[in-house]
Amino acid sequence: MSATPDERVAQLLTEIRDLQRESLALTREALAHTAAEAKLAQEAAERSIRNQEQSMAAQARAIELQRRSAKLYRIVVSIAGVILVFAVGFLARMMLKYF
């Protein structure tokens, strides 16, 4: 038996409704995945920012350490120079005194 036109229309409308429900479910699933991926991307960006901030802080500490090391080096070299001048002067005086 063949379906009447009204039955055929009802069947097509039912199929359309079922397909729309399936499409809506797929859209919701895709939206959930998109939201999850966006959240992961945001978390990754925040981690990257924190890493960059930590790196910049470490660089600032390294620069300060370098400055302190350079200052200490200048002090040590200056003291060594003064000691050397006194030692050479003392030796010269001793040589002049005894020779």
C-alpha positions in Angstrom: 0.0 0.0 0.0 1.1 3.4 -0.7 1.1 6.2 1.8 -1.3 9.0 1.4 0.1 12.5 0.8 -0.7 13.6 4.3 1.1 10.6 5.7 4.0 11.2 3.5 4.1 14.9 4.6 3.9 13.8 8.3 6.8 11.3 7.7 8.9 14.0 6.0 8.2 16.5 8.8 9.2 13.8 11.4 12.4 13.1 9.5 13.1 16.9 9.4 12.5 17.2 13.1 14.7 14.2 13.9 17.5 15.7 11.7 17.1 19.0 13.4 17.4 17.4 16.8 20.5 15.6 15.7 22.0 18.8 14.2 21.2 20.6 17.5 22.9 17.9 19.5 26.0 18.0 17.3 26.0 21.8 17.5 25.9 21.7 21.3 28.7 19.1 21.3 30.8 21.2 19.0 30.1 24.3 21.1 31.2 22.4 24.2 34.4 21.2 22.5 35.1 24.8 21.3 34.5 26.2 24.8 36.8 23.6 26.3 39.5 24.3 23.7 39.1 28.0 24.3 39.6 27.5 28.0 42.7 25.4 27.4 44.1 28.1 25.1 43.4 30.7 27.7 45.1 28.6 30.4 48.1 28.1 28.1 48.3 31.8 27.4 48.2 32.6 31.2 50.9 30.0 31.8 53.0 31.6 29.1 52.5 35.1 30.6 53.5 33.7 34.1 56.6 32.1 32.6 57.6 35.3 30.8 57.1 37.3 34.1 59.3 34.8 35.9 61.9 34.9 33.2 62.0 38.7 33.4 62.3 38.6 37.2 65.2 36.1 36.9 66.9 38.4 34.3 66.5 41.4 36.6 68.1 39.4 39.4 70.9 38.3 37.1 71.5 41.9 36.1 71.7 43.0 39.7 74.1 40.2 40.5 76.3 41.2 37.6 76.3 44.8 38.8 77.3 43.7 42.4 80.0 41.3 41.0 81.4 44.1 38.9 81.5 46.5 41.9 83.2 43.8 44.0 85.7 43.2 41.2 86.6 46.9 41.0 87.0 47.0 44.8 89.3 44.0 44.9 91.4 45.2 42.0 91.7 48.6 43.6 92.8 47.1 46.9 95.3 44.8 45.1 96.6 47.8 43.2 97.1 49.8 46.5 98.9 46.8 48.1 101.1 46.4 45.0 102.1 50.1 45.1 103.0 49.8 48.8 104.9 46.6 48.2 106.9 48.0 45.3 107.5 51.2 47.3 108.6 49.2 50.4 111.0 47.0 48.2 112.4 50.1 46.6 113.0 51.8 49.9 114.6 48.6 51.3 116.9 48.3 48.2 117.9 51.9 48.5 118.6 51.6 52.2 120.8 48.5 52.0 122.6 49.0 48.7 
